[in-house]
Amino acid sequence: MAVPAGAEVRVCTNRTCRRDGSFDTARQFEAMVPRGVHVNRCGCLGRCGNGPNVVVLPSTAQYERCASARSVAAVVHDSFDGAKASTLEGVWKMRELGNDAGEKGDWKDAIACYDAAIQAMQEEGSEQTLHVVHSNRSTAHLALGNTEKALQDARRAVEIAPEWHKGYLKLAQASIDRGEWEAAAEACNKAYSLESKLMKSPVFKKMVEEVRSALATTA
């Protein structure tokens, strides 16, 4: 699927749209849009009371009441073609079920949900959104101590979306858990090169310090 230059989804997060759930809307767009499409929060787009409101660039098409996974999936499909809206919605829902299971510590159930999401998208013949699902499944495998499978999923995430810094964070964590410190350092550096704000994250700082300490010890 060819993504036009400057492709962007802007989601209003001003007061009225925020009350209508626009932060969740932005999160759904971030998970569903094809690679190369940027999702940004923005100020008022007008039409207050009909939100969450969204504008898609470069077409400037505007959409109202994007308050559900179904409506977001329809906008993504209409704007960028790619996977069917019903598949995008189904994958989102399976991923959310997996995330909910993970929050409860039911990691095997979480993996089953991620497996189903990946299979659905593969049957569609698309890799759209799969970097996020592989990243989630990497976390689940790590929680169960399956470091090799976690590493495989993290590698798949960065293979699908090499510009997505969160994939490299998962790759770094899997490498740390395996004691592969040079690989962890490389992944941390790549994540930082893609997102410089990471140095404001205490979690990332702790990860970097752990890697540096281990490399100094083994030198």
Beta strands, then each sheet from edge to edge (+ up, - down):
strand 1: 8-12
strand 2: 38-42
strand 3: 54-57
strand 4: 61-63
sheet 1: 2+ 1+ 3- 4+
end
